[in-house]
Each structure stands twice: as structure tokens, then as C-alpha cells.
Amino acid sequence: MAAEPKIVELSNGRITAKIASWGATITSLLVPDAHGNVADVVLGFDTLEPYMNGMSPYFGCIVGRVANRIKNGKFMLNGVEYSLPINNGPNSLHGGLKGFDKVVWDIVEHKDGECPSITFQYLSKDGEEGYPGDVTARATYSLPEANTLRLDMEAIPNNKATPISLAQHTYWNLAGHDSGDILNHSIQIWGKHITPVDENTIPTGEIIPVKDTPFDFTTEHKIGERIKEVPGGYDHNYVLDCGDEKNGLKHAAKLRDPSGSRTLDLWTDAPGMQFYTANYVNGITGKGGAVYDKHAGVCLETQGFPNAINQPNFPSVVVQPGEKYKHTMVFEFSS
């Protein structure tokens, strides 16, 4: 049985992260601007209770065994049909009723020094939330450079093939978590295509260009500039197909706060990224009594494509026993 959940701190003297073993969740991330003013740039709660009591719309956590939506909560694998809990309209979302975000992860390593890091591990059992086979998942958060947070996720199926697609679900607000909405943040996304969705937010299977649509962020735009043309707001998977590469990672997005005092560059090796503008956040009381309303944050969830297990033309999310799923995200801050 895992220990009682707790919050641990990672700091390099410039960036300070607080990360909970409940869901391997980033609860706070303090980042300075050019003038040395520090702000907490992630939405969340001061204590663990709201996370554990189901108050959190996936603030800051790692979601799995499969991130995003699986159509009708069903998939076939090796001739067997699997049924998952339905928790999002007719679909199974973010691993089900008790996904990786709603369990205690073990802390297996905690290092200080030049590159502070913390490694969490979780063993997901065969049949958990309907998924096949035991899976050992690991997540390592580190601060490799003064202004950089890195997350390395890996997972190994022990005895059966299974879909695996982990995502980090932080809600960002670079002006500070309590500063209001993110509609005046600017973003550039290195994706020339999206996977359009049906009325239940399930991809149709098409991959369509964003050119000449409100989804085109191949050049920088304010998030709110065309959001009214997108019913409900952005909640779409981008195909990361045109970013520069460095150290084996693709440039996924650049997010900038309205005053230009903080910029976040996101790098990843995942094929897709869910761009989500907190459309369903509604009057949640968070850290320091701040009230988070619609569009209070923006999620940049690099991932396998939604419902990929049921879409043969999407990159496969099936991992064979003994193979290793890997997913890295690097968050670079500048001012």
C-alpha cells in the first residue's frame, strides 16, 4: 500500500515547484519575470484535500493509463473487447473514474544538488479501470537548467499488450494563477493540422489543415482573438508536425503572458498536443482563495492522439509487454 500522499518541493534557486505524490501533480510553480517578480503560474489548491475529494478538473496531474477520450469506452485488442468506465458523455476520459491522477504514486528517488529531481512510480494492476495487464509507470520531474522544468514519463507493460498514453494536465496562467483569464495570452503552436471532432469530442479520424481557420496558430495569435468562432472554446488535438527539433524533442508551443513578462516554450517527443482553454472551469476556489472561472488557464497536453486505439490511421498507442513507453516534456521559461 502506498504511503500517505504528500507534497514535495523541487527548487534550483530560480524556479520552485511543489509536486504531490497524489497523481504526481504539480500544485505550484514559482517562476520569476525579468524584474525578479515571482508568480505562481499554475492553477491548483493549497492543500491535498480538494484533489483527493474530486474537486479538481485535472489540475496539474498526470493522466493515464490513456489520456483523453476513448469512444464509448470500448476498444478491441488482440481479439478481446475491453470496456472502460464511462465518465465523459458517452466516453471514457483520462483513464476512467480512478485514473493515474487519483492514486498515490510512490516516491522512489529524490535528488538535490545541480539538477534537483524527484521520481514517482505507480503500479497499475491488470483490469484496473478495465485496462489489460500490469503496467509500471514512472514520472521524473527535474530542474536541469536555471529556467527549465523537465518531465520524463515512462511505462512498461509487464504481461499483456495495452494502450498507454500519459499526459501532463497543468493549467497555465503565466501572469499568475490568480490573474483572471488567459484570453490575452499569445500562443504559437507548431502544428499545421488538427484532428477534428464530432459532437461528443471524439476525433472523426480525419486530419485537416488549420490554414484559414480559427485553429491556425502557426503564427502567434492571442488565444481570445478567434475563440468565439470555436463553439465552447478550444479543446482540440494538434498534430505536431512543423516544429524545430533539439535534443530529440520538437518545439510544440510558445505561450506568452499579456505583458510579455513571462514566456513558456514547450518541447516534446509526443505526436500530438491537446490545446484546451479551461472551457468547463466554473467558479472553483483555488490557492489563496482565488476563484478560477472559464478560461482561467490553458492546458498544453502533449499526448498520443485521442481515441487512437480505435483509429488505425492515428499513431499507435499500443505497447507490447517488455517494451517501454516514453514521453518527455521540457518547459523552458524566459522573460
Summary of the structure (lengths in Angstrom):
residues: 335
radius of gyration: 18.6
end to end distance: 43.2
largest distance: 59.3
contacts: 1183
relative contact order: 0.18
helix: 7%
strand: 43%
